[in-house]
Amino acid sequence: QLQLQESGPGLVKASETLSLTCSVSGGSISNTNYYWGWIRQSPGKGLEWIGSVYYSGNTYYNPSLESRVTISIDTSKNEFSLKVTSVTAADTAVYYCDYGAVSYSIFDVWGQGTLVTVSS
Amino acid sequence: SYVLTQPPSVSVAPGNTARITCGGNNIGSKGVHWYQQRPGQAPVLVIYYDGDRPSGIPERFSGSNSGNTATLTISRVEAGDEADYYCQVWDSRSARVVFAGGTKLTVL
């Protein structure tokens, strides 16, 4: 059973770049047909899809975030990452990494989540 | 953009059946996926493609989808089923994943 664990700074200053990493254990991130992605949840609110990356490197982003988001895979470290540029208070959320075995739009397993707060 | 609508809350007594609806324009033409999020935990996929269950999900969880409404049905509800439930689809027109606002299931 694949397990995912997010890591990264819990506090980011406004206008800077948010960077998170998701470590994958229990399997290889190079596994064909798997999609690796990120979803966030603002405090007390619902879920927002950020985007996904295929094992081959193809990416799928939420159009509303696409200009500020990059998701990439590092097969040598068995991990994938998220970068969000020019953050504002609206980017404060719990960030979950996830994977999908069937599609980039079905999220089979999620990490435990990590809270990122954007400070002014 | 595509909008999904869920009731904010549903209450059910233990042992009874809970039905959580997810409304959307012609949602029956889309694949609907459901997630359970217990307090303080990450979401868990409980139903995908309208009615399929991932391994490890009890048969008490089932789903259906037709017309403008998809439904998650939980039979023989237990206290441990108390959670927020979210439906989700892929909207090809806007090329994005869409989540509904979620329904809080309370077990009385």
Interface residues (C-beta under 8 A of the other chain):
Chain A: G46 L47 E48 W49 Y60 N62 P63 S64 Y96 V102 S103 S105 I106 F107 D108 V109 W110 G111 Q112 G113
Chain B: H33 Y35 Q41 A42 P43 V44 L45 Y48 Y49 P54 Y86 Q88 V89 W90 S94 A95 R96 V97 V98 F99 A100 G101 G102
